[in-house]
């Protein structure tokens, strides 16, 4: 496992130093006078300054650096960093969805729903207007599955439970009658 991550970081370091092509991975690259890296295989080129900035944004995202601070450090507009962070979050979400669909949750599973959003204070919980209901399943010492649901009826929740969990699992709820 260590050699795999070492290899990934080595590739990123090669990209930053301009030793490999970003597009095709070829080692047949030349550095130009104006600070670009040009591939002799695919004939595409990329600015080293832009490449270093993109990798710095990825590092900031992985280290959970706030967008405004990273923007100040890189000398970029904070909206750019926020937009890249949002795209990275969407990509992570889609990968997590694909991984979650690959295998079902099993073992001891906790079930609960929560209410998010709303513009004004006042009524809370089920009776509040403008709130979204998020249903969640937590596999103890494992994965989490969340889904925004329209209704908190037994039929709706049971459909999600049956599609995402294996039979024979132990369910812990807070007085869920379904």
Helices and strands as residue ranges (DSSP letters): H 2-17, E 29-31, E 36-39, E 45-47, H 48-62, H 67-74, H 78-102, E 108-117, G 125-127, E 131-139, E 144-149, H 154-164, E 170-172
